[in-house]
């Protein structure tokens, strides 16, 4: 992580009207107590992908709308989706997304042993959960070069149907985009000793 932010965190007092409206919408939808990964500093700055989104709202706003659609999907069970996202975040090497989706995965009920294995890059034991195994396999395939192998695709279709697979494919694509964004701007993981300004 860089000591000096590549894109400074904006205080609400520094935002223009478009940025402030965008910021208010982010806090309304993503700054809730059940989403503890959205980190807000005492002066109101917010973290994660929202830093660059606020600086470049012409691109950030449509990406944020896609984010809302992805995170509010109701086709894939919440725990399965969080496991899937965590696998993608680890593959992308995006520390902030790993931090956030480990928290959210734990809240959703993903077993601690599974979270620990995925976070460390090890293959978790998913033999007792067909949906976890299918989601894990698809996430790994979608973060590897080239087309998804036919057996992996077939397993995912059997587990989730065409609509569910479509949701997961778009979820992976979104989090690969988000991983690129946050890695480019070197966004920090929230912590007591993390300061930006």
N, C-alpha and C positions, 0 to 999 in steps of 0.2 A: 504494500500500500504506500502511496506517495504521501509525504508529509504535507505538501502543498496541494490543495485541490486543483484538479485540472479544469473543472467547471465549478466556480464558487457556489456555495449554498446561498439561496436567496432568502432574505427576511421578507415577510409580507410587506413591510414598509418600502422595500426596494422594487416591488413588482408593479408593472403597468396593469391597466384594467383587465386585459385578456389573461395575463398570468395570474392575477388575483382570483378571477372567476374560476380558472382552471384549478388553482390551489384549493379553493374552498370546496370544489367538487371532489377532489382527491381526498380531502379530510373527511368529507361527508360519507364517502363510499369505502375508504380504505383506512381511515384513522380511528376505527372503532376499537373498544376494549378487547373484542374477540380476535383482533388482528394485531397482536403485540409486536409484529415485526416491522410495522410502520413507525419509524423512529422520528420523533419530533424534538428538536432542541428548544431550550428555554425562550429563545427569540423567535420561535415559530418555524425555523427552517425544517424541511422534511428531507428524508434520505432516499437511498436506493435509486431506482430508475427515475424517480420523480425529479431529481436534480436536473438532469439534462432535458427531460421532457418540459420542464418549466422554462428553461432557457430557450428552447426551440419549439414553441407551441404549435407551429405549423406542421411539424412532424409528430410532436409529442401527443397532441390531442387525439388524432386518429389512432395512434398506438395505444393510448390509454383506453379508448372506447373498446378496442379489441381485447385489452386486458380484462375489462369488466365482463365482457361476453365470455371469455375463457374461464375466469374464476367463478362465474355464476352458473356454469353449466350444471345440468341436473341429470345427465345421462349416465355418467360414470360415478360410482360410489366415492364419497369424499376421501376415504382412506386410500383407496386404490389410486385415485388421481394424485394425491399428495406424494405417494410412493413414486409414481411415474415422474412427477415433476422433479423430485429430489434426484432421481437417477440422471435426468437430463442436466440438472444444475451441476452435479458432480462431474459429469462428462465434459461440460463446458468450462469447468474450473472457475466457476463464478462464486466467490466466497459469500457474498451477500445473499444470493439466491439459495445457497446451501444452508446458511444460517436460518433464513426465513422459513424454508420449507421443511427443515428438520423440526422447527417449532410447530409448524402447522400440521405436519405429519404426526407428531406426538399427540397433539390435541385431537386429531382425527382418529387416533387409536391404532396407528401403525406400531407394531411391537418394537420395543427398544432395541432388541437384538438385530432386527432388520434395518432400522435406522443406522445403527452403529456400523453394520457391515457395508451398507451402501455408501455411507459417508467416507469410509476408509478405502473404498474402491474394491472391496472384497465382494464375492458373490454370496448373497444371503441364502439361507435355507428357506425356500418357499414351497417345499414339497407338499405342505398341508393346505395351500391356498392357491387354487387354480387361477383366480383372477389376479392375484399378486404376481404369480409366475408369468402370466401372459402379458401383463403391463410392463413388468421388468424386461422381458425379452424384447418387446416392441420398442421400449425406450432405448435399450442398448443398440438395437438395430438402427433406429432413427438417428443416433448420434455417431454412427460409424459411417465411413465412406461407402458410397454406392447404394443400389436399391436394397430394400428390405427383402431378406430371403423369403421365398415362398412358404416354407414351413412356419416361420415366425408370423408371417401375415395370416396364414390360415388359422394358427392357434389364437391369434388376437380376434379374428372374425368369429370364431367359435365362442369365445368368451364374451365378447362385447357387441357383436353384430356390426353391420356396416356403419350405422350412425355412431356407435361408440368408438369404433376405430377412427372414424373421421374426426371426432372430438379430440381423441388422443393425438392424432397426427398434427392437427392445428395447435394443440397445446404444446407439443414439442417444438414446433416451428416458432411459436411465440416466445417460449423460454430460451430458445437458441438466440433469437433476436435480442431479448432482454440481457442474456449473458454477454453477448457481444457489446452491448451498450454499456453495461456496468463495468466490464473488464476494460473497455476503452478509457472510461473516465475514472477507473480505479476507485470505485465506491467502497467505503469501509464497512466493516461489520460493526453494528452497534456495540458499544462497550463503555465502561466507566472512564477509561482513559482515552477514548477517541474524541478528538476535538477538531472541528473544521471552522474556518472563518475566512 
